[in-house]
Amino acid sequence: MNQKQMIERAKEHLGKILEEQFTRIEKMKEIQDFIDYDTLSPIVIGIVGGDGIGPFITAEAQKILEFLLQDEVKKGKAAFRIIDGLTIENRAKHGKAIPDDVLKELKQCHVILKGPTTTPRAGDPWPNIESANVAMRKELDLFANVRPVKVPEQGIDWIFFRENTEGAYALGSDGIHVNDDLALDFTVTTQEGSYRIIKAAFDYASKNKINKVTVVTKANVVKTTDGKFLDVAKQVSEEYPDVEWDDWYIDIMTAKLVDEKRRTGFKVMVLPNLYGDILTDEAAEFQGGVGTAGSANVGKRYAMFEAIHGSAPRMVDEGRAQYADPSSIIRAAGMLLDHIGYQDKAKSLQMALDICGQYEKKIELTGRSNGATGAEYAEYIMNTLSDPQLEQKWNSYVK
């Protein structure tokens, strides 16, 4: 194939991507309003174990959700649906990030608690299928990845709004090897996609009287796509005159999060997809690592809550999966409760996690047999939740 033919092939490839993106934009415009959970009876909560350590830790989070929602289940206000089939083995068998029957089940739920899933890498024994996380965000249009990080004794109280359906990840499987000398990947930023995630961040800040939003880009270098994201932020800010805002570049922002003098000044942060992934993992380290942080993926019709760490297949191979730390997905379960309207239960779970994991530490997780199992840790959390002095105990530690 000569150079002219290679260029034409690349043009054709890009043309297909543009067609897909225009179709996606029209779908975004069709759905205007968020689902009202107060009108649902029951709210259907999907439980997806995933693979690797996913089924082990998800089972513990499910126990805690069922414990906290037992009255609601009895009254028919909430129901659980167990969804299997999102293992790497089943996904590889069907050659899809999400098999069709699994996707159909997911769409029958209102909210989903999802365990980690394996994304194949070069050298793995699996076909090169797309990340199940990325596919789920696309299929269910979960455009807002929301990750809180709190360390009260350090004055850290951050919440990140990461755009979930665009940027480099959205087209991460659609790059092209033009020839042996040239490979291209693509990134995408749309007016609609940028507007809704930035508006979500400003809306959260306004409603919670936080009064500060920080927009993170690399618009000084990535002028077209990041530039558009920043331009949209300027537009949205005009709708919220009560909310202050500033913008930082991603490189210096990663440095300022470790600057003790500056980091407490950040409150709500909104970022394109790739930057959000990097910065939230860094931020989670202040709270004890990615194993302690939960994540919400929110759209107008569906919402999915997950641990932010991987599936750790080595722990399974070594027979240690029962010792995996379920804290991250249990925090995600707390975010799920908050999202569907059970703020008091979510607050209690957050306090119990803090007491068990940061302060009291009657039992500890090590990931090995010299520490607690995930089941023992979940039992510890439920016992703490049952303590009538829970809030007083939490306040005594925080103060």
N, C-alpha and C positions, 0 to 999 in steps of 0.2 A: 504494500500500500504506500503510495507516494504522499508527500506532505499535503498536497491539495485535498486528497481523499480523506486523510486523517482530520483535516480541519472541517470538512463537510460532515464527517461522522460526529465530531464533537458538537457542531452546530445543531445537528439533529437531536443529539442527547440533551443539550440545553433547552431546545424547543419543547421537548416532552416535559422537562422539569417546570418550565414556565406555564405550560397548560395545566399541570397539576396544581401549581400554586394559585393560579387564577380561580380554579374550581374551589380550592380550600378557602380563599377569601370570600367567595360568595356564600359558602356554608357558614362561615363565621358571622356574616351579616344577617343570616336568617334567624339565629337564636338571640333574642334580645334580653330576656328576663331570666334571672336565677330561679331555680326550683324553690318552692316554699315547703319546707319540711313539716310545718304545722298542719298542712293539708293531707299528709300521708298517713295511712293507717293500714298496715304497719309500715314503718321504715325498714326496708330490707337491707341488711348488712351482709355483704359478701365476705367470706373468709377464704383467702387464697394463700396456700402454704408456700408455693414456689418450689425451690429445690435447694440442695445443699443443706445448710442448717435452717433454712426457711421454715419447713414444716415443724421443726422442734420449737423454735422461738415463737412462731405464730400461734401454736397451740396454747402457749402460756398466756399470750395476750388475749386470746379468745376466752380463756377461763376468767380472766379479770373483767372483760367486757360483760360476759354472762353474769358474773357476780354483781356488777354494778347495775345491770339492766334487768335483773330478774323480775322485778315488779312490772316493768314495762312489757316484758315478754308475756307474762301471765295475762296482762290486760289487752294484749293484741296490738300494742303500740309499736313494738319492735320485733323483728324476726331475723334469724340467722340463716344464711345459705352457704353451705360448704362447696367450694368450687375446686375440683382437682383438674389436672391436665396442663398446668403451666410449668411442668418440669422440663428441663432441657431435653430429656429423652423423648418426651411426647412432642415437643416443638420440633425437634430434629426429624422425628418420624414423619410429621406432616409438612416439613420444610417451610414452616411459618413461625414468625415471632409469637403470634397468638393463633392457635388453631381455631377454625370457624365455630366449632361447637362451644369452645371455651368463651369466645367473644360473645356469642349469643347469651350465655349464662351471665356474663359480666353485665350486659346491658339490661338484664332483668333485676339488677340491684340498684339501689340509690347511692349507697356509699360502699367502699371496698377497703378492707384491711388486707394488705398484700405483703407476703414475705419476700426475701431476696430471690432473685432469679439469675441464673448464669448467662452471661453474654459471651459467646465463643470468641476466642482470640486466635491469632496465627499459631499453629502448632497444636491446637486442641483437636480432639477426635470428633469434633462436631462440624456440621456445615456452617457456612458464613451467613447465619440468619441475623436479622436485626434484633437489637435489644428489646426484650419484652416491655421494659419500662417505656422506652421511646415509642414503641408501637401502641401501647395502651394510652399514652398521652395524646397521640394522634387520633386514634379511633374514638376515644371518648372526649376529645377536645379539652383535655385537662391543662389549661393554659397557664395556671398559676401554681408554681411550686413554692410553698410557704414553709420556712424553717425558722423557728424561734431558738434563740440561745440565751440562757440566763445563768449568770453567776452573781448572785446578790452581793456577796462579800467583796467582789471586785468592782461593783458598780456596773456590771455588764447586763444590759437588757436589750437585746437586738432581735429584730425580726426581718427576715430576708424575703423579698418577693422576686423570685427567679422566673423569668419567662421560660415556658416549658415546651413550646411547640415550634419554635423558629430557631434562628441562629445556625451555628455550624452543625449542631446535633440533628436538626430536622432533616438535613440532607446528607447526613454522615455516611449513608450507604449508597449515595447516588453520585459519588465522584467518578472520574473517568481517567483511565490510563490512556493518554493519547498515543504514546509509544514508550519505548524503554527509557527515553530521556525525560519524559514529561508526564506528570500526573497532576490532576486538578481536583480539588474539592470545592464545595460551594457553601455559602451562607445566605440566609434569607431574612429580611426584615420587612414587615408590612405595616402600613398605617393602622389597620384594624388590630393586628396582634400587639403592636406596641402600645396603642391607646388603652386597651382593656387591662393589661398588666400594670401599667403605670397608674391608671385610674384606681385600680384595686389597692395599690400601695398608698396613694393619697387619701382614698376613702377610709382605709383602716386608720391612718394617722389622724384624720379629722374626727372620726367617730370615737376614737380612744383618747382624744385630746393629747396626743403625743407631740404634735406641732413641729415635726422635723422629718423630712424625707431626703435621702441622699441617693442620687442617680449615678450609677457606675458604668462607664463605657471606656472605650479607647478611641474616642471620636477625633482626637487630634491626628491619628494615623489612619484608622479605618473610617475614612470620612463619609462614605456613602451609607453603609448599613448602620454603623454605630452613630453616625451623624444624624440619621433619620430618627433613631431611638431618642437621642438627646433633643432633637427638634420637637418631637411629640411630647416629651416631658415638659418643655416650655409651654406648649399649648394646654396641657392638662393643669399645670400649676395655676393658670389663670382662672380655672374653675374653683380653686381652693385658696382664696386670698388669706384664709386663717392659718394656712400651713406654710411654714418656711421650708425652703429647699436649697440644696446645693448639688454640685456634681463633682465627681472625682474620677481620675483615670485608674483603671484596674491595677496597674503596677504599683503606684504609690498607695492605693487603698489597701493592698495586702500588707504593706509595711505599717500603715497607720493602725491596723487592727492589733498589732503587737506593741504599739506605743501607749504606755500606761497613761500618759498625759492627754492623749487625744481620743483614745478609743471609747471612753464613756460618753463622748459627745455624739456618737452615732446612735440612731434609734431605729428608724425604718429605712431599709435599703432596697432598691429595685434595680435589677440587672438583666441584661441579655443572658441567654441560656448558658453558654460556656463559662462566662465569668462567674455566674451564679453558682455553678457546680464547684468551681475552684474555691471561691471565697467562703462558701458555707462549710466546706470540709475543714478549711483553716479555722473558721470560727468555732466549730464543734470541739476543737481541741481544748479550748478554754473550759469547756463544760465536762471534759473527761474523755474526749475522743468521739469518733463517728459512731461508736457502739452505744453512745448514750443519747443520741439525738434522733428525734422523729421528724417526719416530713409529710406535708400535706400537698396533694396535687388536685387542684380545684378547677372545675369548669362550671358552666351554667346549668348543666343537666346532671352531671355525675361528679363524684369526688373520690379520690383514692388516697389512702394513708399508708405509709410504709416506713421501714427502717432505712437509714441512708447508707448502710454498709453493704458489703457483698455477701455472696452465698457461702463463702468459706468451705469449698468442697474438701480441702485438706483435713478439716476437723472431722468430717464424715469419714473420710478414708482412714483416719487414725482412731476412729471409734470414740471421738470426744464430743460429738454433736450435742449430747444431753447436757454438756457443761457450757454451751454457748450462752452468752449474755443476752437476755431478751429485753433489756432496758430500752433500746432504741425503738423497737416495735411497740412496746408498751406505752412509750411516750406518744407514738403515733396514734395509738388507740385513744389516748387522752385528747389528742387533737380532733379525732373523729367525734368523740362525745361533744366537744365544744362546738363543732361545726353543725351538728344536728340539733343543738338547742339544750344540751344538758351541761351547762356551764358549771354548775355546782359540783357535779360528779367529776367533771374534768379537772376542776381546781383541786378536789380532794385527791385525785390520782396523782396530780403533779406534786402535791405536798408529800404524799406517801413515797413517791420515787425519790424525792430529794432526801427525805429522812433515811430511807433504806440505803441509798447509793452514795450520798455525800456526807451525812452527818453521823447517824447512829451506827450503821455498818455492823449489825449483829452477825450477819453472815456475809461473806464476800465471794465474788465470782472471779475465778482465775483462768477459766477456759480449760481447766484440767481437773483431775480427780482430787487434787489437794484443795479444791474450792467447792462451792455449792453447785448443785445442778440448777438448770433453768426452772425446773418445777419447784424446787425448794425456795428459790428466790421469789417466784410468783406467789407462793404460799405466804412468805414473809410480807410481801406487799399487801396481800389481802388481809392478813392479820392486822397490819398497820392501819389499813383503811377502816377496820372495824373498831378501832380505838376511839371512844367518844371524845378523847382529849387531843385528837389529831391536829387540829388547827393551832391549839395552844402550844403543843409540842413543836410544831414547825416554826411558829413565831419565836420560840425560845432559842432555836438554833440560828435563825436568820438574824436576830438582833444581837 
